[in-house]
Amino acid sequence: MPSDASSVKLLNVQSLRAYGALAVAFYHTGFSLGIGLGRPIGSFGVSIFFVISGFIMAMICDGNPQHFLARRISRIVPLYWLLTLLVFLIANVRPSLVGGTNADGSALIKSLLFIPYRSHGTYFPILFLGWSLNYEMYFYLLIAAALVIHKRNAPLVAAGVMVVVLVGLRAAHAGETAMFYAQPIVLEFVLGILCYYGFRALPRERILAARGLLGFAIVVAAATMIAAAISTIGPRNAVIVGFTSTILVFSAVLLDKAGLSLRWPTLILLGDASYVIYLVHPYCEEALNKIVARSFPLLGTKTLIGMPLALGVTIFVSILLYRFVDNPLHVFFRNLLSRPAALPKVTRSVESAS
């Protein structure tokens, strides 16, 4: 039987998605606060997404796992493929517009199939933020396989396999491509899964009693995350960011379960569009720098004027793409890939990007 927890409306998660996407967009503007900080803030947004993904996938498995992989493919693949093909085309016609993007046929095939490969010293596909989607698809495939092996505990099986693979690859000193799956960041999916089981176990009454503590935890975790992002303290940064992302997500979903959700429509819309924001913001910012800022340097993304302009343009473009491209594609392919008898056709997306 599905858990009652799977019916909770996760409006706070939508707010966190908006926060995570905009944090990454802010990071890539290159804007500095101008107080001697060595680097911009916001890369931690990816960690928030990974913890949320682990949580949501565990919730789906506990509620309605039918057509799991088809539903995830319909959510992630259409927009990613469309944008990848668009960037590939631009890279062949006007390569100066997309920097050093590798636009050969092999890179295209690997990018479309979520196969990591080395490019410019790192694992960037053609749509360079697709590196994180390579991890997402790896996680989805493990969950899908685990549903066949042991449906009831599929998330825990997938988490166990993920940890074993990480440890095994590191112990074996595997090749470069294999080591992509041995990065500690994959453990954030595991943390998200554990968050779901804690969320499911805690009764609403206990959450309500601790609501003040949960709110305080969110504030402290967010502040600590930002402090870690602007401090150069080596590998500990990743540990701190993973831990604080988990606290943020866990506290937010518990408050959702208690009915204490942020209900600001703008935040919910930004959460809905967060996947689009995440994928398109580098190109919106690059366009601003290469087209507008050439004539008006003050509008470059690193300036006090250009940074909010870049975020505003990104949000505007992303909402348009979400409403008229991403969501229709998601609905179309979800209905196409899932049997109507088991999963009724939908006319509006109800599964947000993870």
N, C-alpha and C positions, 0 to 999 in steps of 0.2 A: 504493500500500500504506500502511496506517496506520503511523504511527511507533510504535516500542516505547515512546516516552516517554508516549504516551497511555494506557498501561496502568498507570502509577504511581499508587498510592493516595496521595492528597493529604491526609493526616491533619493535617499542619501548617497547611494552608490552612483546614481546619475550625476549628482553634484561632484563626487570624487572623480568621475570620468571627465567632467568638464575641467576640473582643477588640474588633473594629470595632463590632459591634452594641451591646455593653455600654458602649463608650466614648461612643457617641452618646446612649444612654440616660442615662448619667452626666451628660453635657453638659446635657441638657434638664431635669435635676432643678434646675439653677440653684445647686447646692451649690458654695460656695467653700471653698478650703482654709484660709481664715482667716489667711493670712500676707501680706495686702496685695495679693493678686492681683486684677486687675480683672475677670476673667471666668472662668467654669467651663471645664473641660478636656474634650475629647472629640469635637469636631466633625470631627476628622481621620478618624474612622471611615468616613465616606463615601468619602474618597479611597482607603482600603484596599479597600473594596468595588469601586470602579471599576477599580483595577489588577487585582484578582482576576478581575473580569469579563472584561477584555481577555485575560488569560492563559487562562481557561477556554474562552472562545469560540474562541480560536486552537487550543487543544487539541482541542476538539470537531471543528473543521473538518479537523484533521489526522488524526483517528481515525474518527469516524462522523458525518458531516454530514447523513445522511438525515433528512428531516423537521425540519430545523434550526429553522425558524420555529415550526412546530407545537409542538415540544418546549419552546421558550422561552416561548411563549404559555401552555402548560399549566403551566409553572412559576411565572410571574409574575402572570398575569391573574386566575385564579379568586379567590384570597384578596384581592387588591387590589380587585376589583370588589365582592366581598361586604362588605368593610370600608367602602368608599366609599359604598355604598348604605345601610349601617347608620348612618354618620355623617350622611349626607344626611337620613335619616329623623329622627334625633335633633335635627338642626339645625332642622328644621321643627316638631318637637313641643316640644322643650325647648332652645332656642338658647343659653341661659345655660350649658349643660353643655359646649358645644364652642366657647366663645369667639366670635370674630368670623367663623366659617366662613360662606362665601358659599354659600347653599343654593338658588340659582335653577336652573331647568332647563338653561339654557345652560352654566352651570358644571358641572353634572352630566354632560352629554354630552361636554364637552371633557375632563373628568377621566377618564371611562371610556375615551375614545379616545386618551389620552396626548397631547392637544394643549395645549401651554403657553399660559397666559393670565395677564394681570396681575390680582392680587388683593391688596389692602392694600399696594400698592407693590412687590410682588414676585411671583414665579411660583409661588404655592402653589395646588395643586388642592384639592378638597374634603378629601381625606385628605392633609394638607399635606406629609408626607414623600414623597408621590408625585412631587414635583418631580424627585427623583433617578431615579425610574422612567421619567419622560419621556425622560431621557438614555439610560437602559438600552434602552428600546424603539427609540429612534433608532439606537442602535448595532446592535441586532439586525436592524433593517430593512436597514441598510447591509451587514451581513454576509450576509444572505439574498440581497440583490441581487448582491453580489460573488460568491457561490457560482454564480450563473447566468452571470456574465461570465467568471470565471476560477477554476474550482473549486480548483485546486491552490494558488493564492496568494490566496485570498479574503480572509484577514485583512489582508494587506498592501494589497490593493486598497481594502478598507474604511477602513484607516488613512489611506491617501493621500487618499481622498475626504473624510474627516473633516477633515484638515488643510487641504485646498483650500477646503472650505466655510467653515471658520473664518476663514481669511485673506481669502477673497472677501467674506464678509459684513462683516468689519471694514473692508475697503478701500472697500466700497460704502456704508458707514454705513447699513446696512439698518434697517428698522423694529424696534420693540421685540420683537415676537414672534419674528422671524427672528433677532434678536441673542441669543436664548436659546441657539441652537446655535453661537454664536461665543464662548462663554465658555471660557477656558483649561482649565477642569476636564475638558473632553472629551478633552484630550490624555492624561489618565490611562488611558483605554482603550488608546490607542496605546502607552503605556509598558508596559501589561500584555501586549499582543501581542508587543512586542519581548522581554519577559521569557520568553515561551514559546519563541521561537526560540533564545535563549541557553540555556535549560533543555534543549532538544532537542539542542543541539550539544555541550554539555559531557559528557564521559564520566564514569561513576560513579567511576572511580579518581581522577581529578583532583579531584572534589568531596570524596571522602573525605580526600584529602591536605589540603584547605583547610577542613575542618570547623570547626576552631578559629577561623579567620578569619571564617567565615560566622556562627558563634555570636556572636562579638564584634560583627560588623556589625549583627546584629539588636538587640543591646543598645544600641549607640550610636545606631542609627536611631530606636529607640523613645524614647530619652531626648531626642534632638534634636527629634523630633516634638512631644513634650510641652512642651519649652522654647519652641518656636516658637508653640505654641498659647496659652501664657500670656504671651507677649511681644507688645507692640504695635509691630510693625516694618513695617507697611504691606503692600504687595503681595508682598514677599519671603516672607511667611508661606506663601502659596499655593505658591510655588516650592519652598520647603523641605519642606512637607508632601507635595507630589507626589513629590519626589525620595526622601524617607525612606520613603514608602509603597512605592515601587518597590523599594527596598533590602530592606524587610521581606518583601515577597512573593517577590522573586527568591531571597533567601537561604533562605526557608522551603521553597520548592518544590525547590531544589537539595538541601537536606537530606532532603526526602521521597524524591527520586530515589536518594539514597545509602542509603536505609533507616533514616535517623535521624529518626524521627517521634515526636512526642508522642502517646502512646496512652492518655491519661487518658479514660475513657469519658464523664465529665461534660463535659469540653471538647468532645468529639466531638458529644455530644447538643446542647450549646449552639450549636455550629456548625451542626448540622442545623436548629435552631430559630431561627437568626439572622435570617432573613427576617421571621419572625413578630415577634421581639423588636423589630426595626427599625420595623415598621409600627405595633405596638400600644402601645409604651412611652409615647408622649405621653399617651395616653388613660388608661392605668393611673396615671400620675403626676398627671394632671389630676383624676382621681377621688379620689385620696388628698388632694390639696390642697382640693378643693371640698366633699368629703363628710366625711372624717375630720378633717382639720386645722382645720375650723371649730370643732369642739368640743375638739380636742386639738392646739393650735398646735405643740407640740413634735414632732408627727408630720408636719409639712409637709416637702416634699422638699428644702428648702434647709437643713434642720437636720442635725446629726450623727446623730441617731436616725432621722429621716424618710428621709434619702437611701438608706441601705442597705435600709430597709423598702420603699421604692419599687422599688428594683432587685430585691429578693426577690419582691415581688408580680408585677412584670413577668415575671421568669423563670418563676414558677409558672404564670401565665396563659398565657404563650407556649408552654411545653412542652405544656400541655393542648391548646391550639389547634393546635399542630403535629401532635400525634398523632391528634387526633380530627376536625380540620377541614382544615388545610392539606395534610398529606400525602395523606389520602384524596382530596381534590379534585385534587391534582396527578396522582395515579395514574389516577384516573377520566378526566380530560381528556387525559392523555397517551395512554392506550389508545384514547380516542375519536377523537382527531385524527390519530393515526398508523396507517397500515395495518398490521395484524397480520403480514402476510406479510413486511414489511420490518423491522418493529420489534416483536418479541414482546411480548405483554402482560406487565406487571410487576405484582406484588402489593405491592411496597414501593418507595418512592422511592429511587433511587440517584443522582439528579442533584440536588445541593443548590442552594439559591438562590445566585445570584451577585450 
